[in-house]
Each structure stands twice: as C-alpha cells, then as structure tokens.
Amino acid sequence: MTRGRIDWVAEQSRLLQGIAAEFRETRPFDGLTIGTGIHLEAKTVALLLTLQTGGAALVSTGNLNTTQPDAVARLRERGVTVIGEATKDAKLHATYLAQVVAAKPDLILDNGGDLYVEYLKNPYPSLRGGTEETTSGRMRLQPLRDQLKMPILVINDSPIKQFAENDHAVGQSTLESYMRITNKTANGERVTVFGYGSVGRGVAANFRGGYAKVSVVERDPVLRLRAHLDGFETPERAAALESADLIITVTGARHVITAADLPHLRDGVILANAGHFPEEIDVAGITSSTSVTSQDEYEDDMLTMHLRDGRRVHLIARGHMFNLAGPRPIGNSIEAMDLGFALQARCLEAVARGAVDAASCVVPVPPAIDAAVAGAYLDARHV
C-alpha cells in the first residue's frame, strides 16, 4: 500500500510522537476545546492530532490561500471539526474565523492574531488563553493586552523558533518554492530582500547559498548595518528596485511594494512575499494601476502584468505567502516545524494546567519550556 505525505510527516515528527505518547496517558486537555487558525497542511495535521490525543476537542480553520485539501480530509476523518476550505477571499475567511470563535473554545492556537481579535468582538468568560504563532500576530496583539488579560504565549519569540525556523527553515523553503513554482534558477540572479529580521536573514543567506547576487533593503539602521557586516549589499530603495530580478518581501508591514514602485522595476522582475499576511505587496493597487494594460494568469499561481511601456512584472501567488503556494506546496522542513509545534503543544499544556497566568499576556515562551523542547530534540537524535 502506498502511503501519503501526511503519514511520512507524522513518522518523522519525533518530538510530537513523544508528546502524543505522553498526552495519551496524562490527558491535559480533557474536557477542553481548542480553537485553531493555522495553515492546514501535513505538519499541522501532526500537531492537531497530538492535541487531540491529549483529550482536546478541536475546531479548526486555515489561513488565507494555504489550506490543503488532503490535510482537511485527514483531520475530518479523525474527528476534527474543520471549518471552511482553501480560499484567497479575505471576507469569506473572516466568516470561518468567526465560526471558530462562536464555538467558544477554552484555548486558542492562533496564527496572526485573527482569532483573538475576533474573540474581543464578543468576549466570553471560559477562554483561558492560548498561543500565538507569529511575530505579525504579536505586533497586532500587544496593544490589546489590557483587553485580553489572559496568558498568551508567543511561539515566534522563542529562541528555538527564531533560529530553527526563521533563520534556517523559512529561507530554505523560500528558495525551494521560488525554483519549484517558476522553474527558474537562482544562479546569478539579482535578488532583493526587503526586511532583515530573522526571517529576512534566512532568506538572504539561502539565496546567497544558491549563488544569487543578494541585496537587502532595511529601514532599521542597526539591522541594515548587520546586513552590511554579513556581506550583503545594502543599496537605497530605488536602486535596489531598479536592479532586481526577484524581489522578496518579508517585513511584517503593509504595502512595502506598491503601484508607485512600478516605474522603478526592470522588465521581467518577479515579485514574491514570504511574510505571513498577504498585504506586503499591494496587489490590488498594482493590478488596478493605469500603468498595467493587460494581465496573463498562469497555472501554478503565477500572474504576469504587461505595462504600457512594454515591461512585464510577474507576481507569485498574488502576494500570498509563497512558500505554501504553487504545485505541491510543502512549506518548512519537518524538523523545524516539529520543534515549533512541540513548543505549541507544551505552551498550550501550560495554559490548560494553569502553569501561567494573565501576567503572561503576549509574552515569549517560558525558558523552562524552551529548555525541555531543546533537550528532547537532542535526545531523540542521540546528540
């Protein structure tokens, strides 16, 4: 019998396997419902089924443009309530999020802050707290601490998440996705990376490792200095745009690339976003610009815009996070996500057991959890 990728991922997720075996005995989530809004793909199936093994009832939805049908089918087959299907429609996606919160989960696992923001529209007393996966979500939730008043642990602020996933895995999957979706080489290409946080550093390093000529655009002078000392060109914004064959945004900010940048782009440039939210490239503004005379849609999630002066600008995945887009999207490595999802499981366990309180509202993973997960990873590999 031929088994699928979900089975392969489950077998390779050693940390989650160990946690599931423990949770089967300890049942930390008995009687609790966990609401989740996270990319639904093979690796998140492993996480959600681990939480289910710990006694949780699960009400789940995906993120924009990343929900994979085989993941949804497996979760539903295993008794997980999955709301909605894959969509790029933000309004439709908002209805999915509202349905998750309407189930009044006791814990929330969020990816971008969407579920917590939805919860604040109609608060209920039984929500104990939960986790937030991303830096984008942390930035969104920090101003809301006085309203949330519950433990919310930010996975992306863990040093493990920073170096295992952001420094390494996202950059690897971004390079892989660029080559898989476009079928183009990185060798000798002029690549401009917008943003030099931990994810931007990983993207820049991996494209340099792929023999691209990489430059970095970063507003923060300290991070720009770091990019310079790491050996990257750090040109002014306009010069970087004019020279680039490929532009990748990974800033967490809105409208990093807009229609106002069209005059600066060279013929044949490719635009791609590796940030969480599909707003870093102002796709609506660019595609509706009077400079764009026609558009060609290609299979594999590619769009070509033809400009009045004959130049062509290509766009991957319409500005959505492109390392979970295109044909056979696989995202970050199993090992990196196993580490991150082990942090998720242990943090949710801590909230469920009352090991953290409202003083831990939108704060990093507790150091004791970081240490336990790191030790378990090394032990599983006999290091």
N, C-alpha and C positions, 0 to 999 in steps of 0.2 A: 504494500500500500504506500502510495506517495503522500507524504505529509507536507503541510504548508509552512509558510514563513512564520506564522504565529506560533506554531509548535517549536520551530527551531529557536525562535527568540526566547520562548519560555524555558527551554532546556539550557540556554546559555546564560540566563539571568540568575547567577548563582546566589547573589545576596537575597533577591526576592524569594528564591526557592527556600533558603534557610529561614527567612522571616515567616513565610507561609507555614512551614512545618511547626514553628513556634506558636504562631497565631492559632493554628488548628487546636492546640492544647489550651492556650491562655484566653482566647476569645475576647480581646479587648473592646470589640465593637458590638458585642451582643446587645440587641435591642435598640441599636442606633442606626440612623440613616445618614449616609454620606452623599452630599450633592457635589457633583464634579462638572467642571467646564474645562476640558483639556483636550489637546489633539488626540483623536481616537485613531490609533494605529497599533501595530503589533506590540510595541513595547508598553504602551499604556494598557493594553489588554492584560499583560502580565501583572502590572501594578494593581489594576482594579480587581482582578480575581484574587490577588493576595489579600486585599482589604476584605473581600467577600469571605475568604477563608477565616478571617478573624471575627466573623459574625455580622458584618455590616450588610444592611440593605443599601443598594446603590441606585441613585437616579443621576443619569449622566447625559451630557451633551458634548459636542465637539467644539472646535474653534473654526473660524471662517476658513473655508477652502481646504481644510486638511483632513476632514473625516473620511476614513477609508471603509468602503462597504464590507470588506471581509472582517474588519475589526468589529463593526456594528453587529454583523451576523453572529460572530462568535460570542460576543457579550450577551446578546439577546438569547442565544441558545443556552447560556449558562445562568439565565435568570436575572440579568441586569436590565433595569429599565433604561433604555436609550431613547432620548427624545430627539427627533429630527433626523435629517440626513445631511450629506455634504451640500454646502451652499456657499456662494460668494455674496449673497444678498444680506446686507447687514440688518435690515429691518426684519427679515424672516428669522435670522439668527437670534435677534433680540427676543423674539417670541419663545424660542427654545430655552433661552436663559431664564425667562420669566416662569416657564413651566417647571424648571428645576427648583427654583426658589419657592414656587407655590406648593411644592411637596413638603415644605418646612423641614429640611434636613437638619440634623443635630450638629453635623460637622460639614464644613465646606472645603473642598480642594479646588482652588481657583487658579487661572492662568491668564493674568491680565487685569484682575480686579473686577471683572464683569459681574460675577455672582454677588460679591459683597456690595457693590453699588446697587444692584437690583434689590438686594435684601433691605437696604436702607430706605427704599420706597415704601415698604410695608414691613417693618420690623416685627419679629415675634420672639417670645421670651426663651424658647427652648434651644436656640442656636448657641452652642458652647464656644465656637471659634473654629479654627482650622489652619489652612496653609495657603500661601500664595507662591506660585512657582517663579515669577519673573521680576526683573528689575522694573520693567514698564509698569507692572501691577503695583509694586511697592511705591513707585513715584506717585501713582494715582491714589493709593490708599493712605499714605502718610498724612495728608491734610484732613483726612476723615477720622483720625484716631479718636477724637473726642466724641464722635457719634458711634463708632464701632464698639469701643470699650470691651474688648474681648481678646483672648490670645490668638494672634495670627502670626505664624512663623514663616519667614520669607526664605524659601529654599535657595534662591539665587544669590543670597548674601552669605551662604556657606562658603568657606574657602575651598571645600571639596568641589562644589558646583562650579566655582569660578575657574579653577584650573583644569578639572577633568572634562567638563562640558564646554565652558565658554572659551578657555584658552586653546583647547585641542579639538573637541568633537564637532563644534559648530563650524569651525574653519575647514575641517576635513570634509564634512557633508556639504558645505557650500561649494567647494572646489569640485567634488564629485557630482553635485547637482548641475552645476554650470556645464560640465562636459557631457553629462547624460542628456540634459534637455536640449542643448544646442548642437551637440556632437562636434564642437569646436575645440581646438587646443588652447591651452593656457600659455604655451611656449612663446616667448617674445611679445605677448600681448601687453598693452599698456593698461593696467588695472588701477583704478582709483577707488579707494575705500573711504567712505565718509563715516567717521567715528573711530576712536582708538581706545575705547573701553576694552574690557577683557574679551568680548566677542570680536570687536574690530581687530584687536591684536592677533587673534587666532586666524581670522580671515586673511589678513595681510600676510602673515607668516606662511600660511598654506599655499597661497598663490605664488609667493616668492619661491617656495619649495617646488612649485610646479613650473618654475622657470619663466614666470611672468615678470614684467617690469612694474613694480608696485609703488604707488604714491598714496599718501594719506592726507585727508583734509580733516582737521580737528580744530574747533574753536577754542577749546581749553588750552592755554599756553603751556601748562605743565604736561598735559598728555601729548601736545604737539612736540614738545621737547623730547619726551620719551620716544616718540616715533622717530624723530631725527637721530637720537642716540642708538636706536635699534637698527639704523641703517637705511631707513626709508626716506624718499624724497617727500618734502612737506611744502608743496607749492601753494601759492594763493589760489583761492577757489576757482576763479575764472580760468587761470592757466591749467589747473587740474582738469576742469571740464573739457577744455579745448583739445587736450592731448589724449583723452581716454578712449580706449576701445571697449572697455567694460567699466561700468560704474556700479558699485555695490553700496547700498545704504545700510548702516547698522548703528543707528544713533539713539533710537527710542523717541525721537522727536517727530513732529508733524511737518509735512511739506518741505522736506530737505531739498528735493528736486521738484521744480515747478515749471510751468509754461514759460516763465521769464528766462529760464535757462536754455530754451531751445536754440536761440541764436549762437550759443557757445558750443554746441555739441557737434562733433565731427560726423561725417557720413558713415553710417553703419554701426554707430555706437549701440551697445546693449545696456539697458537699464535693468537692475535687479535689486530686490530688497531682501535682506536677511534678518531684519528686525521683526519683532513679534506682531506689531499692528500694521495693517496694510495702508498706512497713511504717510509713510516716509516719502514716497513718491506720489505727488498729486496727480493721480491718473486721470481723474475726471477733468481737472483743469487742463492737462496736457492734451488729452484726446479731443477736447472741445475747442482747442485753440484755433484761431483763424489761420495759423501757420500750417495746420495739418489739412491736407487736401483729400486724402483717402487713407484707408486702413485695410490691411490684409490680416486675417486670422489664420493661424496655422494650427494643425494638431500639435499636441504636446505642450499646449499652453503658451504659445508664442504669438505676439502681435507685432506687426510692422506698420509704422506710421510714415506716410510719404509727405514731405514738406514741400512748400511752394517752390523752393529753390532747387528741388531735386534730391535733397538729402533724405536719407532714411534713418529712422530711430526705431530700434527694436526694444520690446518690453517683455520680460519673462513673468508669467503668472499674474499679469495685470497688477503688479505691485504687492501681491501677497507673498508671504514668507516662502521663498522658492526652494528651500531645501526639503520641503514636504510637498512639492508640486511636480508636475510633469509625469512622464511614464514611469511606472514602478517606483514611486517615492518611498525612500526608506529612512530618511532623516538621520539623526545622530547615531553613533555606534551603540551597540548593545551594552558594552561595558560602561560607557559614560552614563547612559540612562539608567542602568542598574544601580549605579551609585546614587544618582539623583533621586530615583524612585525609592531606594532604601531610606534616604533622608525623609522623603514624603511619608512613608509608612510609619517610621519611628516618630516623626513630629505629630502626625495625627493620633498615634497611640498616646503620646504625652498629653495632648489636649483632651482626649477621651478619658484618661485616667486622672485628670486634674493636676498633673505634674507641673503645669504652667498656668498662670492666671492672667487677669486683664492687664497687669503691668507689662506683659509681653505682647503688646499690641503693635503689630507690624514691626517686628524685630528679627534679627538673624536667628538661624538655627542655634540652639544651645550647644556650647562647646562639648558637653558630655556626649551628645548625640553624634556630633562630627567625629569625635574620637572613636566611638563604638562602631560606626559605619566604616571608618578607615581601617580599623583593626580587623573587622570581619572580612573586608575585601582582601587584605593582605593574607589573612589566614586561609581564605578559600583558594588562594593561588600559591600557598606554601612559601610565601616570601619571608 
